[in-house]
Amino acid sequence: MTVLSLGVVRGLAAQIVGTGLGMGLVVLVRVLMGLHAWEAEPATVVGAMLGTILFMIGVGSMNDWFRWTKGEDTPIHHGAAEDKPSWTRYFGVDYSHKVIGIQYGVLAIILLLVGGSIAGIFRVELAEAGRQFLDPAIFNTMIGMHGWGMIISILLGIAAFSNYLVPLLIGASDMAFPRLNAWAFWIMIICNSVVPLLFLFKRFRTSIFWLFTVSILVNVGMWFERFVIIVTSLAHDFLPYAWGNYRPSPVELMILVGSFAWFFLLFLLFSKHLPSISMTEVKELLPPPEEEKAK
């Protein structure tokens, strides 16, 4: 067994190659158009998009779908390959609900540690009035990233328990849609765990285009989290005779559309009448403590 036999290693290698190819493609097109060869923003966007696609292919999340297009049979196989130890299942695509549940759980713990560490840093900054060691922009970014890490880690924890326990509780062999269930985990890693890290760089967190792009990708990842929690659970009822694929009714679809409409209406009303105020700006407006005045 080699390191490249691990799915996550192949995925990361493919992502690096895809990112380089995407950036090179942008440079080539710009040169052919007679423009300056390097422009960071379009090169980064195309590189990130192509890198994400190749990561999903390299990790093996689409292998069965590619085989379908060639007319090959793709029976669900649980367990590691014959020539690999069992622990390799946790570092690649596996259709077992227990393996996927453990993958979600471990990732949730990692994000909890990251979010907690960030919280500890900015709380040390707030220990005394006035600026201590963090730049105001970095401080605001860390506040947002702490919230991102905490919220997503809780959702991942719910997905972990759902994947691991629901089939055991209802006596099923696996979750519904096992291939899509596994694919959702890996696309969620990119959209919810890697893409938001772009906000560490000032260029991305101060650009309207990048704020919009990252928010859309995070929503894609969180949609698949909800898919794992809700759809795969509703697909199997507790009564065996009622098992079948879940399909939303027209009423449920109207409730979904209406909930989106209410959310955007209330969000716009909130933004108009209770605009957000940066914590750093509030802190800068506070009068200095008496000790500093005396100095």
C-alpha positions as CSV (number, residue, x, y, z in Angstrom):
1,M,0.0,0.0,0.0
2,T,1.2,3.5,-0.9
3,V,0.2,6.9,0.3
4,L,-1.5,7.6,-3.0
5,S,-3.8,4.7,-2.3
6,L,-5.6,6.9,0.3
7,G,-8.5,8.7,-1.3
8,V,-8.0,12.0,0.5
9,V,-4.3,12.1,-0.7
10,R,-5.4,11.5,-4.3
11,G,-8.0,14.2,-3.9
12,L,-5.6,16.8,-2.6
13,A,-3.1,15.9,-5.3
14,A,-5.8,16.2,-8.0
15,Q,-6.9,19.5,-6.5
16,I,-3.4,21.0,-6.7
17,V,-3.1,19.9,-10.3
18,G,-6.6,21.2,-11.1
19,T,-5.9,24.6,-9.5
20,G,-2.7,24.9,-11.5
21,L,-4.4,23.9,-14.7
22,G,-7.2,26.4,-14.1
23,M,-4.8,29.3,-13.4
24,G,-2.7,28.3,-16.5
25,L,-5.9,28.2,-18.6
26,V,-6.7,31.8,-17.6
27,V,-3.1,33.0,-18.3
28,L,-3.3,31.3,-21.8
29,V,-6.6,32.9,-22.6
30,R,-5.4,36.3,-21.5
31,V,-2.2,36.0,-23.6
32,L,-4.2,35.0,-26.6
33,M,-6.5,38.0,-26.1
34,G,-3.5,40.4,-25.9
35,L,-4.0,41.2,-22.2
36,H,-1.6,41.2,-19.3
37,A,-0.9,37.6,-18.6
38,W,-1.5,37.5,-14.9
39,E,-4.6,38.7,-13.1
40,A,-5.0,37.2,-9.7
41,E,-8.7,37.3,-9.3
42,P,-9.9,35.4,-12.4
43,A,-7.0,33.0,-12.2
44,T,-7.8,32.2,-8.6
45,V,-11.6,31.8,-9.3
46,V,-11.1,29.4,-12.3
47,G,-8.3,27.6,-10.4
48,A,-10.4,27.0,-7.4
49,M,-13.4,25.8,-9.4
50,L,-11.4,23.3,-11.5
51,G,-9.4,22.3,-8.4
52,T,-12.7,21.5,-6.5
53,I,-14.0,19.4,-9.4
54,L,-10.8,17.4,-9.7
55,F,-10.7,16.9,-5.9
56,M,-14.1,15.3,-6.0
57,I,-13.0,13.1,-8.9
58,G,-9.6,12.2,-7.3
59,V,-11.0,11.3,-4.0
60,G,-13.2,8.7,-5.7
61,S,-16.7,10.2,-5.0
62,M,-17.8,9.9,-8.6
63,N,-16.2,6.5,-9.5
64,D,-19.5,4.6,-9.6
65,W,-21.3,7.3,-11.6
66,F,-18.5,7.1,-14.2
67,R,-18.9,3.3,-14.4
68,W,-22.6,3.7,-14.9
69,T,-21.9,5.9,-18.0
70,K,-19.9,2.9,-19.4
71,G,-22.7,0.4,-18.6
72,E,-20.8,-1.4,-15.8
73,D,-22.4,-2.9,-12.7
74,T,-21.7,-1.0,-9.5
75,P,-22.8,-3.1,-6.5
76,I,-22.5,-1.4,-3.1
77,H,-19.4,-2.8,-1.4
78,H,-18.8,-2.2,2.3
79,G,-15.4,-2.6,3.8
80,A,-11.8,-1.9,2.7
81,A,-10.3,-3.3,-0.5
82,E,-8.7,-6.8,-0.1
83,D,-5.2,-5.4,-0.4
84,K,-5.7,-2.5,2.1
85,P,-6.0,-2.4,5.9
86,S,-9.4,-1.5,7.3
87,W,-8.3,1.9,8.6
88,T,-7.9,3.2,5.1
89,R,-11.7,3.3,4.8
90,Y,-11.8,6.4,6.9
91,F,-9.5,8.4,4.5
92,G,-11.5,7.9,1.4
93,V,-14.9,7.3,0.0
94,D,-16.8,4.6,1.7
95,Y,-20.6,3.9,1.5
96,S,-21.0,2.4,5.0
97,H,-23.1,4.7,7.2
98,K,-20.9,3.9,10.2
99,V,-17.7,5.1,8.4
100,I,-19.4,8.2,7.1
101,G,-20.8,8.9,10.6
102,I,-17.3,8.6,12.1
103,Q,-15.8,10.9,9.3
104,Y,-18.4,13.5,10.2
105,G,-17.8,13.2,13.9
106,V,-14.0,13.5,13.6
107,L,-14.3,16.6,11.3
108,A,-16.8,18.1,13.8
109,I,-14.3,17.7,16.6
110,I,-11.5,19.3,14.5
111,L,-13.7,22.3,13.7
112,L,-14.7,22.6,17.4
113,L,-11.1,22.8,18.3
114,V,-10.3,25.4,15.6
115,G,-13.3,27.5,16.5
116,G,-12.6,27.3,20.2
117,S,-8.9,28.3,19.6
118,I,-10.1,31.4,17.6
119,A,-12.5,32.3,20.4
120,G,-9.7,32.0,23.0
121,I,-7.5,34.4,20.9
122,F,-10.1,37.2,20.5
123,R,-11.3,36.9,24.1
124,V,-7.7,37.5,25.2
125,E,-7.8,40.6,23.0
126,L,-11.0,41.7,24.8
127,A,-9.5,41.2,28.3
128,E,-8.6,44.9,28.5
129,A,-10.1,48.0,26.9
130,G,-8.2,49.4,23.8
131,R,-6.3,47.5,21.2
132,Q,-4.0,44.8,22.5
133,F,-2.3,42.8,19.7
134,L,-4.9,42.2,17.0
135,D,-5.5,44.5,14.0
136,P,-9.2,45.6,13.9
137,A,-9.8,43.9,10.5
138,I,-8.2,40.6,11.7
139,F,-10.3,40.9,14.9
140,N,-13.6,41.1,12.9
141,T,-12.5,38.3,10.7
142,M,-11.8,36.0,13.7
143,I,-15.2,36.8,15.2
144,G,-16.9,35.6,11.9
145,M,-14.6,32.6,11.5
146,H,-15.3,31.5,15.1
147,G,-19.0,31.6,14.5
148,W,-18.6,29.7,11.2
149,G,-16.6,27.0,12.9
150,M,-18.9,26.6,15.8
151,I,-22.1,26.5,13.7
152,I,-20.8,24.0,11.2
153,S,-19.2,21.8,13.8
154,I,-22.6,21.4,15.5
155,L,-24.3,20.6,12.2
156,L,-21.6,18.1,11.4
157,G,-22.1,16.5,14.8
158,I,-25.8,16.1,14.0
159,A,-24.9,14.5,10.7
160,A,-22.5,12.2,12.4
161,F,-25.2,10.9,14.8
162,S,-27.8,10.7,12.0
163,N,-25.6,8.6,9.8
164,Y,-24.4,6.3,12.5
165,L,-27.6,5.7,14.5
166,V,-30.6,6.1,12.1
167,P,-30.0,2.8,10.2
168,L,-29.4,1.0,13.5
169,L,-32.6,2.3,15.0
170,I,-34.8,1.3,12.1
171,G,-33.0,-1.9,11.3
172,A,-31.8,-0.8,7.8
173,S,-28.6,-2.0,6.3
174,D,-27.5,1.6,5.3
175,M,-28.8,5.1,4.8
176,A,-30.9,5.9,1.7
177,F,-28.9,7.1,-1.3
178,P,-25.5,5.8,0.0
179,R,-23.5,7.1,-2.9
180,L,-25.0,10.6,-2.7
181,N,-24.6,10.4,1.1
182,A,-20.8,9.8,0.7
183,W,-20.5,12.5,-2.0
184,A,-22.3,15.0,0.2
185,F,-19.6,14.5,2.9
186,W,-16.7,15.3,0.6
187,I,-18.3,18.3,-1.2
188,M,-19.1,19.6,2.3
189,I,-15.4,19.5,3.2
190,I,-14.6,21.7,0.3
191,C,-17.5,24.1,0.6
192,N,-17.7,24.5,4.4
193,S,-14.2,23.8,5.7
194,V,-11.8,24.9,2.9
195,V,-13.5,27.7,1.0
196,P,-14.2,29.9,4.1
197,L,-10.5,30.0,4.9
198,L,-10.2,32.5,2.0
199,F,-11.4,35.1,4.4
200,L,-8.0,35.0,6.1
201,F,-6.8,37.1,3.2
202,K,-7.8,40.7,3.1
203,R,-8.3,40.7,-0.7
204,F,-11.1,38.1,-0.3
205,R,-12.9,39.5,2.7
206,T,-13.0,43.0,1.3
207,S,-14.3,42.0,-2.2
208,I,-18.1,42.0,-2.8
209,F,-17.6,39.4,-5.5
210,W,-15.7,37.0,-3.2
211,L,-18.1,37.5,-0.3
212,F,-21.0,36.5,-2.7
213,T,-19.1,33.6,-4.2
214,V,-18.0,32.1,-0.8
215,S,-21.4,32.6,0.7
216,I,-23.0,30.6,-2.3
217,L,-20.4,27.8,-1.9
218,V,-21.0,27.6,1.9
219,N,-24.8,27.4,1.2
220,V,-24.2,24.5,-1.2
221,G,-22.2,22.6,1.4
222,M,-24.8,23.3,4.1
223,W,-27.6,22.2,1.8
224,F,-25.9,18.8,1.5
225,E,-25.6,18.7,5.3
226,R,-29.4,19.2,5.5
227,F,-29.8,16.5,2.8
228,V,-27.9,14.0,5.0
229,I,-29.9,15.0,8.1
230,I,-33.4,15.2,6.6
231,V,-33.8,13.4,3.3
232,T,-31.9,10.3,4.1
233,S,-33.8,10.0,7.4
234,L,-37.2,10.5,5.9
235,A,-36.6,8.0,3.1
236,H,-37.1,5.2,5.7
237,D,-40.0,5.2,8.0
238,F,-40.0,3.3,11.2
239,L,-42.5,0.8,9.8
240,P,-40.9,-1.6,7.2
241,Y,-44.0,-1.7,5.0
242,A,-43.8,2.1,4.5
243,W,-40.2,2.2,3.3
244,G,-39.6,4.0,0.0
245,N,-37.9,7.0,-1.5
246,Y,-39.0,10.3,-0.1
247,R,-40.6,12.7,-2.5
248,P,-41.8,16.1,-1.3
249,S,-45.4,16.9,-2.0
250,P,-46.6,20.2,-3.6
251,V,-47.6,21.5,-0.2
252,E,-44.1,20.8,1.2
253,L,-42.5,22.5,-1.8
254,M,-44.7,25.6,-1.2
255,I,-43.7,25.6,2.5
256,L,-40.1,25.5,1.4
257,V,-40.5,28.5,-1.0
258,G,-42.5,30.4,1.5
259,S,-39.9,29.9,4.2
260,F,-37.2,31.3,1.9
261,A,-39.5,34.3,1.1
262,W,-40.1,35.0,4.8
263,F,-36.4,34.7,5.6
264,F,-35.4,37.2,3.0
265,L,-38.2,39.6,4.0
266,L,-37.3,39.5,7.6
267,F,-33.6,39.7,6.8
268,L,-34.1,42.8,4.7
269,L,-36.3,44.4,7.4
270,F,-33.7,43.7,10.0
271,S,-30.9,45.1,7.9
272,K,-32.9,48.3,7.3
273,H,-34.0,49.0,10.8
274,L,-31.3,47.3,12.9
275,P,-28.1,47.6,10.8
276,S,-25.1,45.6,12.0
277,I,-22.4,47.5,13.8
278,S,-18.8,46.3,13.9
279,M,-17.7,45.3,17.4
280,T,-14.3,46.9,16.7
281,E,-16.0,50.3,15.9
282,V,-18.0,50.2,19.1
283,K,-14.8,49.4,21.0
284,E,-12.9,52.3,19.5
285,L,-15.6,54.7,20.5
286,L,-15.5,53.7,24.2
287,P,-13.6,56.1,26.5
288,P,-10.3,54.9,27.7
289,P,-10.2,53.5,31.3
290,E,-9.1,55.7,34.1
291,E,-5.6,54.1,34.3
292,E,-4.8,55.2,30.8
293,K,-6.0,58.7,31.4
294,A,-3.8,59.0,34.4
295,K,-0.7,58.0,32.3
